């Protein structure tokens, strides 16, 4: 018999419709699973009473005579990244400075999820202010890969990806400024989608001012990812320009995929070497798509130090602006380092860096204009060990190591294109190795259709390891 935590978000929605289970039963089951030992460090705060109350309300609605018009994922459990203010729920931002902060208002993305009837079980763990590609805050246990508890869940949506990978929730909300949805998806063997710039609302308080950050879905399956994207993209953001939207991203998963031109771009813009097994996963993906009838060709992804350095300056300024007024002595060394560098960065230097990144992003887009989809390794190596990237004694070296590990993820943030990480590769040690697919701006429908065909050809659901809670 299939256990409730093994059901996907869409399977739970179908089970509700058939009366096979209920939101209260599912929420209680998942809360018990979390309470029994969150060994992956997925949650910083569990809002059990709030979740149970929401489940009771959802169940009452589902039992009513008229269910017509209910959102597709009504009553399905999820979790909110701890960078998103949530009214009445402790929101730490991964920082000891905000250990006891309970916001009075929701960020807009939290409202969007609530309006769709999703039930949040709590706040997923993040690095301090989301400023690292690993998740090891002072306010919570490190987020770990469900496939090897010695390994990091990456960051900054590490807790969200760990929660989905460990089957504590079927779907979770993440955000992505430099790969923060896709890197954790790769480390945890799940699907992570960074949507097109402007597709998902940032809300009045959520826009980073540089166009790098976007909220996105994390799920175990492509169809769950698409259905969750339908939820997240359901509201017009303040001051954003939206790309064309598909009528239904979920239905795009079943639409016929035309014969595509697909580029395999091996290498990393960071200049870091790509692990051979990671490169092999990308090559397997390319061969599989060729076998499905697509026109696949190979080209190198050359290092681009101008893009890398310019993006680093933008990221530094972004983090620095968030923490400039805070007590520097209370910040983690890497955040304190970024704050110090941001203070030294002049407005002219920042403007020049933005111009360089825009130019290099445009050059990358034009260089791949002959391809409908571009395949790259998601990150340059397998999941790192907990503590491997952290270097409190030399945060400058830590920043360089993080840049090397994330590799190509910054490209989608710079171009604004949608990119998805799929668990299509597995190391000799059984670790997940993400492969990234990138499409043109607004082509999430195409990306999801191709991804669904890859999930069918190279299934991964059987890989979850029950011994570590996955």
KOLLOBA-37827 format. One record per residue (C-alpha): y negated, z negated, x negated; residue in one letter. Coordinates in nm, 4 decimals, always signed. Last residue first. Example, Ala and Ser with C-alpha at 12.3 -4.5 7.8 and 13.67 -1.06 7.14 Angstrom:
BEGIN
yy  zz  xx  residuo
+0.1060  -0.7140  -1.3670  s
+0.4500  -0.7800  -1.2300  a
This chain:
BEGIN
yy  zz  xx  residuo
-0.9928  -0.1308  -1.3608  x
-0.9427  -0.5065  -1.3766  x
-0.8403  -0.5120  -1.7415  x
-0.4668  -0.4906  -1.6758  x
-0.5269  -0.2569  -1.3824  x
-0.6125  +0.0290  -1.6186  x
-0.7758  +0.3252  -1.4554  x
-0.6371  +0.6520  -1.5928  x
-0.4751  +0.7678  -1.2685  x
-0.8157  +0.8638  -1.1259  x
-0.8803  +1.1094  -1.4094  x
-0.7901  +1.4511  -1.2761  x
-0.8312  +1.7548  -1.5062  x
-0.8028  +2.0587  -1.2752  x
-0.9104  +1.8841  -0.9534  x
-1.1869  +1.6912  -1.1258  x
-1.2934  +2.0142  -1.2972  x
-1.3283  +2.1919  -0.9619  x
-1.5361  +1.9024  -0.8298  x
-1.7592  +1.9198  -1.1371  x
-1.8253  +2.2901  -1.0819  x
-1.9331  +2.2237  -0.7235  x
-2.1368  +1.9202  -0.8255  x
-2.3336  +2.1147  -1.0867  x
-2.3975  +2.4035  -0.8487  x
-2.5312  +2.1710  -0.5784  x
-2.7298  +1.9726  -0.8348  x
-2.9180  +2.2943  -0.9067  x
-3.2734  +2.1639  -0.8643  x
-3.3727  +2.2272  -1.2243  x
-3.1102  +2.4329  -1.4043  x
-2.7639  +2.3002  -1.4862  x
-2.6272  +2.0495  -1.7383  x
-2.2649  +1.9433  -1.7781  x
-2.1787  +1.6443  -1.9951  x
-1.8372  +1.5414  -2.1235  x
-1.7490  +1.1736  -2.1374  x
-1.4787  +1.0325  -2.3609  x
-1.2745  +0.7536  -2.2031  x
-1.0681  +0.5366  -2.4399  x
-0.6879  +0.5668  -2.4442  x
-0.6515  +0.4948  -2.8152  x
-0.5877  +0.8630  -2.8971  x
-0.9152  +0.9305  -2.7185  x
-0.9476  +1.0545  -2.3633  x
-1.1574  +1.3440  -2.2385  x
-1.2742  +1.4626  -1.8969  x
-1.4512  +1.1482  -1.7804  x
-1.7500  +1.3391  -1.6323  x
-2.1151  +1.3014  -1.7291  x
-2.3629  +1.4866  -1.5088  x
-2.6937  +1.6497  -1.5932  x
-2.9826  +1.7592  -1.3721  x
-3.2787  +1.9226  -1.5478  x
-3.6064  +1.7371  -1.6101  x
-3.6360  +1.9125  -1.9458  x
-3.7066  +1.5974  -2.1512  x
-3.4789  +1.3677  -1.9509  x
-3.2032  +1.6308  -1.9577  x
-3.2382  +1.6695  -2.3350  x
-3.2416  +1.2944  -2.4040  x
-2.8639  +1.2761  -2.3527  x
-2.7956  +1.4993  -2.6525  x
-2.7258  +1.2344  -2.9149  x
-2.6933  +0.8932  -2.7541  x
-2.5148  +0.7596  -3.0616  x
-2.7623  +0.8882  -3.3217  x
-3.0640  +0.7575  -3.1326  x
-2.8929  +0.4196  -3.0917  x
-2.8274  +0.4030  -3.4655  x
-3.1900  +0.4902  -3.5455  x
-3.3138  +0.2213  -3.3065  x
-3.0795  -0.0312  -3.4664  x
-3.2069  +0.0619  -3.8123  x
-3.5590  -0.0118  -3.6929  x
-3.4284  -0.3342  -3.5366  x
-3.3215  -0.4668  -3.8782  x
-3.2138  -0.8318  -3.8601  x
-3.1418  -0.8130  -3.4874  x
-2.8999  -0.5241  -3.5365  x
-2.7162  -0.4407  -3.2130  x
-2.5183  -0.1179  -3.2330  x
-2.1810  -0.2767  -3.3068  x
-2.2339  -0.5905  -3.0981  x
-1.9702  -0.4989  -2.8414  x
-1.7624  -0.2239  -2.9995  x
-1.8791  +0.1326  -2.9467  x
-1.7387  +0.3575  -2.6745  x
-1.6211  +0.6859  -2.8271  x
-1.8669  +0.8986  -3.0232  x
-2.1547  +1.1462  -3.0105  x
-2.2586  +1.0931  -2.6503  x
-2.2204  +1.3156  -2.3427  x
-2.0544  +1.5932  -2.5430  x
-2.2138  +1.9203  -2.4379  x
-2.1423  +2.1855  -2.1737  x
-2.4262  +2.4067  -2.0482  x
-2.4219  +2.5578  -1.6989  x
-2.5743  +2.8748  -1.5561  x
-2.6169  +3.0213  -1.9047  x
-2.8418  +3.3086  -2.0196  x
-3.1490  +3.0834  -2.0037  x
-2.9922  +2.8603  -2.2684  x
-3.2489  +2.9237  -2.5417  x
-3.5206  +2.9322  -2.2771  x
-3.4301  +2.5810  -2.1647  x
-3.4129  +2.4554  -2.5234  x
-3.7520  +2.6097  -2.6022  x
-3.9020  +2.4493  -2.2932  x
-3.7684  +2.1112  -2.4008  x
-3.9115  +2.1707  -2.7488  x
-4.2541  +2.2478  -2.6048  x
-4.2523  +1.9522  -2.3656  x
-4.1344  +1.7221  -2.6427  x
-4.4063  +1.8471  -2.8776  x
-4.6781  +1.8034  -2.6150  x
-4.5639  +1.4507  -2.5347  x
-4.5643  +1.3683  -2.9067  x
-4.9182  +1.5031  -2.9462  x
-5.0390  +1.2922  -2.6547  x
-4.8749  +0.9864  -2.8090  x
-5.0366  +1.0534  -3.1461  x
-5.3769  +1.0989  -2.9829  x
-5.3400  +0.7794  -2.7839  x
-5.2665  +0.5939  -3.1058  x
-4.9269  +0.4379  -3.1793  x
-4.9583  +0.1108  -3.3724  x
-4.9322  -0.1049  -3.0599  x
-4.6294  +0.0980  -2.9491  x
-4.4605  +0.0229  -3.2819  x
-4.5077  -0.3490  -3.2273  x
-4.3732  -0.3319  -2.8714  x
-4.0741  -0.1288  -2.9864  x
-3.9982  -0.3903  -3.2524  x
-4.0323  -0.6762  -3.0021  x
-3.7926  -0.4933  -2.7736  x
-3.5410  -0.4517  -3.0581  x
-3.5849  -0.8152  -3.1678  x
-3.5312  -0.9555  -2.8133  x
-3.8518  -1.0907  -2.6632  x
-3.9603  -1.4540  -2.6522  x
-4.1814  -1.4336  -2.9616  x
-4.3618  -1.1334  -2.8116  x
-4.5012  -1.3356  -2.5223  x
-4.5682  -1.0707  -2.2599  x
-4.8789  -0.8554  -2.2080  x
-4.7439  -0.5594  -2.4049  x
-4.4024  -0.5714  -2.2366  x
-4.4039  -0.2747  -1.9995  x
-4.6448  -0.0636  -2.2046  x
-4.4285  -0.1109  -2.5119  x
-4.1198  +0.0215  -2.3354  x
-4.2988  +0.3423  -2.2367  x
-4.4792  +0.3777  -2.5694  x
-4.1511  +0.3476  -2.7601  x
-3.9810  +0.5960  -2.5274  x
-4.2606  +0.8468  -2.5841  x
-4.2489  +0.7984  -2.9617  x
-3.8686  +0.8359  -2.9595  x
-3.9029  +1.1566  -2.7599  x
-4.1351  +1.3002  -3.0232  x
-3.8999  +1.2018  -3.3037  x
-3.5954  +1.3542  -3.1355  x
-3.7724  +1.6695  -3.0208  x
-3.9171  +1.7339  -3.3657  x
-3.5873  +1.6410  -3.5326  x
-3.3991  +1.9113  -3.3402  x
-3.0411  +1.9289  -3.4652  x
-2.8722  +2.2574  -3.3733  x
-2.6439  +2.2790  -3.0715  x
-2.4121  +2.5546  -3.1830  x
-2.2981  +2.8301  -2.9497  x
-1.9777  +2.8999  -2.7618  x
-1.9095  +3.1278  -2.4654  x
-1.7471  +3.0786  -2.1285  x
-1.7367  +3.3425  -1.8527  x
-1.5761  +3.1578  -1.5629  x
-1.2346  +3.2379  -1.4177  x
-1.0781  +2.8958  -1.3715  x
-0.9060  +2.9352  -1.7094  x
-1.2497  +2.9709  -1.8677  x
-1.3463  +2.6444  -1.6985  x
-1.0408  +2.4741  -1.8447  x
-1.1100  +2.6129  -2.1926  x
-1.4685  +2.4828  -2.1799  x
-1.3566  +2.1386  -2.0645  x
-1.0976  +2.1236  -2.3402  x
-1.3697  +2.2141  -2.5914  x
-1.5898  +1.9301  -2.4662  x
-1.2988  +1.6866  -2.4996  x
-1.2288  +1.8167  -2.8507  x
-1.5870  +1.7455  -2.9550  x
-1.5361  +1.3851  -2.8418  x
-1.2079  +1.3708  -3.0345  x
-1.3777  +1.5111  -3.3451  x
-1.6626  +1.2541  -3.3302  x
-1.9959  +1.4353  -3.3205  x
-2.2067  +1.4111  -3.6356  x
-2.5623  +1.2833  -3.5861  x
-2.8413  +1.5422  -3.6019  x
-3.0122  +1.3899  -3.2977  x
-3.0048  +1.7308  -3.1254  x
-2.6274  +1.6979  -3.1284  x
-2.3389  +1.9338  -3.1962  x
-2.1327  +2.1623  -2.9752  x
-2.3006  +2.3799  -2.7139  x
-2.0346  +2.5259  -2.4829  x
-2.2215  +2.7776  -2.2687  x
-2.1121  +2.8715  -1.9170  x
-2.1795  +3.1976  -1.7378  x
-2.0567  +3.1491  -1.3854  x
-1.8141  +3.3182  -1.1483  x
-1.9159  +3.1845  -0.8077  x
-1.8202  +2.8356  -0.6916  x
-1.6981  +2.8306  -0.3307  x
-1.8400  +2.5297  -0.1425  x
-1.6266  +2.2148  -0.1356  x
-1.8381  +1.9964  -0.3647  x
-2.1535  +2.1420  -0.2092  x
-2.0534  +1.9672  +0.1136  x
-2.1248  +1.6317  -0.0517  x
-2.4584  +1.7561  -0.1789  x
-2.5600  +1.8298  +0.1772  x
-2.8355  +2.0665  +0.2905  x
-2.9093  +2.1212  -0.0769  x
-3.2553  +2.0239  -0.1886  x
-3.5129  +2.2513  -0.3492  x
-3.6924  +2.0690  -0.6291  x
-3.9278  +1.7862  -0.5361  x
-4.2793  +1.7366  -0.6617  x
-4.3614  +1.3666  -0.6877  x
-4.6710  +1.1734  -0.5798  x
-4.4889  +0.9170  -0.3702  x
-4.1230  +1.0022  -0.3321  x
-3.9809  +1.1834  -0.0314  x
-3.6777  +1.0021  +0.1065  x
-3.3162  +1.1119  +0.1425  x
-3.2464  +1.1830  -0.2231  x
-3.0725  +0.8488  -0.2792  x
-2.8442  +0.8837  +0.0230  x
-2.7370  +1.2445  -0.0387  x
-2.6902  +1.1405  -0.4020  x
-2.4411  +0.8795  -0.2800  x
-2.2420  +1.1529  -0.1038  x
-2.2474  +1.3658  -0.4195  x
-2.1302  +1.0843  -0.6438  x
-1.8599  +0.9933  -0.3939  x
-1.7508  +1.3555  -0.4008  x
-1.7431  +1.3616  -0.7817  x
-1.5240  +1.0545  -0.8002  x
-1.5464  +0.7095  -0.9583  x
-1.9161  +0.6590  -0.8877  x
-2.2570  +0.6198  -1.0535  x
-2.5598  +0.7569  -0.8703  x
-2.9107  +0.8230  -1.0050  x
-3.2610  +0.6909  -1.0448  x
-3.4960  +0.8937  -1.2648  x
-3.6918  +0.8251  -1.5812  x
-3.8490  +1.0785  -1.8178  x
-4.1423  +1.2113  -1.6161  x
-4.4059  +1.0537  -1.8392  x
-4.5836  +0.8216  -1.5944  x
-4.2835  +0.5880  -1.5698  x
-4.2705  +0.6186  -1.1914  x
-4.1111  +0.3177  -1.0242  x
-4.3984  +0.1202  -0.8762  x
-4.5211  +0.3605  -0.6079  x
-4.1714  +0.4845  -0.5336  x
-3.9454  +0.6597  -0.7836  x
-3.7899  +0.8740  -0.5139  x
-3.4951  +1.0904  -0.6074  x
-3.5454  +1.4655  -0.6495  x
-3.8555  +1.4486  -0.8671  x
-3.6920  +1.5256  -1.2022  x
-3.3479  +1.6623  -1.1356  x
-3.0687  +1.4092  -1.0959  x
-2.8954  +1.2101  -1.3743  x
-2.5375  +1.1874  -1.2506  x
-2.2751  +0.9440  -1.3763  x
-1.9017  +0.9794  -1.3116  x
-1.6636  +0.7132  -1.4417  x
-1.4603  +0.6418  -1.7541  x
-1.6514  +0.3294  -1.8578  x
-1.8016  +0.4472  -2.1870  x
-1.8899  +0.7936  -2.0538  x
-2.0452  +0.6534  -1.7373  x
-2.2400  +0.4093  -1.9561  x
-2.3865  +0.7004  -2.1577  x
-2.4593  +0.9058  -1.8442  x
-2.6679  +0.6595  -1.6442  x
-2.8907  +0.5359  -1.9286  x
-2.9138  +0.8771  -2.0947  x
-3.2716  +0.8540  -2.2194  x
-3.4632  +0.7394  -1.9098  x
-3.1761  +0.7106  -1.6604  x
-3.1418  +0.4736  -1.3677  x
-2.8328  +0.3369  -1.1994  x
-2.7147  +0.2632  -0.8482  x
-2.3526  +0.1684  -0.7929  x
-2.0518  +0.3171  -0.6140  x
-1.6981  +0.1974  -0.5348  x
-1.7722  -0.1685  -0.6122  x
-1.5684  -0.4143  -0.8220  x
-1.3347  -0.1333  -0.9164  x
-1.3514  -0.2042  -1.2901  x
-1.5031  +0.1392  -1.3546  x
-1.7562  +0.0929  -1.0743  x
-1.8704  -0.2497  -1.1934  x
-1.8639  -0.1377  -1.5577  x
-2.0860  +0.1597  -1.4727  x
-2.3384  -0.0647  -1.2967  x
-2.3300  -0.3300  -1.5700  x
-2.3934  -0.0710  -1.8393  x
-2.6853  +0.0980  -1.6656  x
-2.8867  +0.0617  -1.9889  x
-2.6607  +0.1052  -2.1489  x
-2.3212  +0.1234  -2.3188  x
-2.0183  -0.0405  -2.1483  x
-1.9423  -0.1923  -2.4875  x
-1.5902  -0.2167  -2.6261  x
-1.3825  -0.5265  -2.6918  x
-1.2843  -0.5286  -2.3251  x
-1.1049  -0.1980  -2.3676  x
-1.0615  +0.0353  -2.0691  x
-1.2902  -0.1621  -1.8370  x
-1.5741  -0.0990  -2.0842  x
-1.7843  -0.4094  -2.1328  x
-2.1181  -0.5448  -2.0087  x
-2.2244  -0.8356  -2.2256  x
-2.2482  -1.1769  -2.0536  x
-2.5770  -1.2627  -1.8883  x
-2.9315  -1.3850  -1.9513  x
-2.9553  -1.3088  -2.3250  x
-2.8796  -0.9429  -2.2655  x
-2.5987  -0.7353  -2.4197  x
-2.5928  -0.3964  -2.2482  x
-2.5853  -0.1118  -2.5033  x
-2.8084  +0.1947  -2.5077  x
-3.1120  -0.0305  -2.5414  x
-3.4551  -0.0822  -2.3820  x
-3.3524  -0.1376  -2.0209  x
-3.6134  -0.4134  -1.9911  x
-3.3743  -0.6461  -2.1796  x
-3.0305  -0.4878  -2.1588  x
-2.8940  -0.4512  -1.8051  x
-2.6392  -0.6314  -1.5863  x
-2.5815  -0.5342  -1.2263  x
-2.7599  -0.7106  -0.9414  x
-2.5711  -0.8146  -0.6290  x
-2.3150  -0.7260  -0.3639  x
-2.5388  -0.4605  -0.2120  x
-2.4384  -0.3326  +0.1301  x
-2.5223  +0.0314  +0.2057  x
-2.6585  +0.0930  +0.5548  x
-2.8579  +0.4037  +0.4625  x
-3.1831  +0.2120  +0.5168  x
-3.0586  -0.0462  +0.2663  x
-3.0130  +0.2198  -0.0010  x
-3.3593  +0.3645  +0.0549  x
-3.5143  +0.0168  +0.0615  x
-3.3624  -0.0611  -0.2797  x
-3.4970  +0.2713  -0.4112  x
-3.8418  +0.1677  -0.2867  x
-3.8578  -0.1446  -0.4985  x
-3.8148  -0.4431  -0.2715  x
-4.0765  -0.7129  -0.2204  x
-4.1060  -1.0894  -0.2730  x
-3.9352  -1.0872  -0.6116  x
-3.7193  -1.3786  -0.7336  x
-3.7821  -1.4370  -1.1035  x
-3.5668  -1.7130  -1.2577  x
-3.4507  -1.5493  -1.5822  x
-3.7627  -1.3331  -1.6031  x
-3.8671  -1.4328  -1.9575  x
-3.4987  -1.4527  -2.0520  x
-3.4907  -1.0771  -2.0015  x
-3.2328  -0.8424  -1.8500  x
-3.4863  -0.7328  -1.5897  x
-3.4081  -1.0761  -1.4394  x
-3.4092  -0.9987  -1.0672  x
-3.3002  -1.2969  -0.8573  x
-3.2637  -1.1857  -0.4970  x
-3.5155  -1.2608  -0.2205  x
-3.6762  -0.9192  -0.2352  x
-3.5075  -0.6895  -0.4849  x
-3.7049  -0.5575  -0.7810  x
-3.5031  -0.2871  -0.9580  x
-3.4288  -0.3440  -1.3283  x
-3.1183  -0.5433  -1.2341  x
-2.9394  -0.2295  -1.1165  x
-2.8400  -0.2575  -0.7522  x
-2.4809  -0.2832  -0.6320  x
-2.2649  -0.1070  -0.3725  x
-2.0534  -0.1906  -0.0686  x
-2.0035  +0.0685  +0.2100  x
-2.1326  -0.0355  +0.5535  x
-2.2869  +0.3025  +0.6394  x
-2.1841  +0.5642  +0.3841  x
-2.2426  +0.8722  +0.6042  x
-2.5496  +0.7341  +0.7806  x
-2.5038  +0.6556  +1.1506  x
-2.6165  +0.9335  +1.3849  x
-2.3423  +0.8905  +1.6375  x
-2.1794  +0.5507  +1.6284  x
-2.2210  +0.4918  +2.0014  x
-1.9971  +0.2301  +2.1634  x
-2.0798  -0.0450  +1.9196  x
-1.8118  -0.1672  +1.6820  x
-1.9774  -0.0012  +1.3839  x
-2.3069  -0.1737  +1.4655  x
-2.1464  -0.5185  +1.4774  x
-1.9602  -0.4443  +1.1561  x
-2.2845  -0.3549  +0.9824  x
-2.4449  -0.6832  +1.0912  x
-2.1460  -0.8863  +0.9715  x
-2.1479  -0.6937  +0.6428  x
-2.5178  -0.7632  +0.5922  x
-2.4548  -1.1347  +0.6374  x
-2.1658  -1.1206  +0.3911  x
-2.3827  -0.9405  +0.1361  x
-2.6658  -1.1944  +0.1663  x
-2.4241  -1.4829  +0.1262  x
-2.2610  -1.3213  -0.1793  x
-2.5696  -1.2177  -0.3745  x
-2.4000  -1.1962  -0.7153  x
-2.6472  -1.2088  -1.0050  x
-2.5941  -1.0840  -1.3622  x
-2.3037  -0.8661  -1.2580  x
-2.0856  -0.6222  -1.4531  x
-1.9775  -0.8479  -1.7378  x
-1.6423  -0.6673  -1.7701  x
-1.4409  -0.9847  -1.7203  x
-1.5965  -1.0551  -1.3817  x
-1.3388  -1.3225  -1.3096  x
-1.1946  -1.4158  -0.9717  x
-1.5447  -1.4233  -0.8302  x
-1.5742  -1.0463  -0.8665  x
-1.2393  -0.9878  -0.6941  x
-1.3235  -1.2441  -0.4283  x
-1.6541  -1.0654  -0.3708  x
-1.4642  -0.7367  -0.3436  x
-1.2222  -0.8673  -0.0812  x
-1.4925  -1.0430  +0.1193  x
-1.7021  -0.7256  +0.1204  x
-1.4060  -0.5154  +0.2310  x
-1.3017  -0.7493  +0.5126  x
-1.6596  -0.7896  +0.6327  x
-1.7219  -0.4137  +0.6175  x
-1.4137  -0.3445  +0.8314  x
-1.0651  -0.2059  +0.7884  x
-0.8280  +0.0421  +0.9535  x
-1.0690  +0.0933  +1.2447  x
-1.0487  +0.4697  +1.2096  x
-1.4211  +0.5064  +1.1445  x
-1.4177  +0.2128  +0.9040  x
-1.1283  +0.3705  +0.7131  x
-1.3222  +0.6974  +0.6879  x
-1.6242  +0.5168  +0.5390  x
-1.3918  +0.3338  +0.2999  x
-1.2368  +0.6641  +0.1933  x
-1.5853  +0.8034  +0.1322  x
-1.6743  +0.5092  -0.0920  x
-1.3458  +0.5347  -0.2798  x
-1.0530  +0.3096  -0.1983  x
-0.8863  +0.1210  -0.4831  x
-1.0771  -0.1978  -0.4078  x
-0.9180  -0.2090  -0.0612  x
-0.5634  -0.2069  -0.1936  x
-0.3426  +0.0950  -0.1307  x
+0.0000  +0.0000  +0.0000  x
